[in-house]
Amino acid sequence: MEHLFLEILAEEAQRGNKPSNTFKAVSINRVAEALSERFLV
């Protein structure tokens, strides 16, 4: 699960969704959706 979490956050940073030392809300939402889909929760 940690690997998927970090992979998605790295993608979001490359897309410009991390303008400073924090991620934008859209990035956190994307992580939550991906984890839900992957682990069927």
C-alpha positions in Angstrom: 0.0 0.0 0.0 2.8 2.4 0.8 4.4 1.8 -2.6 1.2 2.8 -4.4 0.7 5.8 -2.1 4.2 7.1 -2.9 3.9 6.3 -6.6 0.8 8.4 -6.9 2.2 11.3 -4.9 5.3 11.3 -7.2 3.1 11.5 -10.2 1.1 14.3 -8.7 4.4 16.2 -8.0 5.4 15.8 -11.6 2.0 17.2 -12.7 2.6 20.3 -10.6 0.2 19.6 -7.9 2.8 20.2 -5.2 3.6 23.9 -5.4 5.4 24.0 -2.0 6.0 21.6 0.8 2.4 20.3 0.7 0.2 18.6 -1.9 -3.0 20.2 -3.3 -6.3 18.7 -2.2 -6.8 17.2 -5.6 -3.7 15.0 -5.1 -4.9 13.7 -1.8 -8.3 12.9 -3.3 -6.6 11.0 -6.1 -4.6 8.9 -3.7 -7.7 8.1 -1.7 -9.6 7.1 -4.8 -6.8 4.9 -6.1 -6.4 3.1 -2.7 -10.1 2.5 -2.5 -10.2 1.0 -6.0 -7.1 -1.1 -5.4 -8.1 -2.5 -2.1 -11.9 -2.5 -2.7 -12.8 -0.4 0.3 
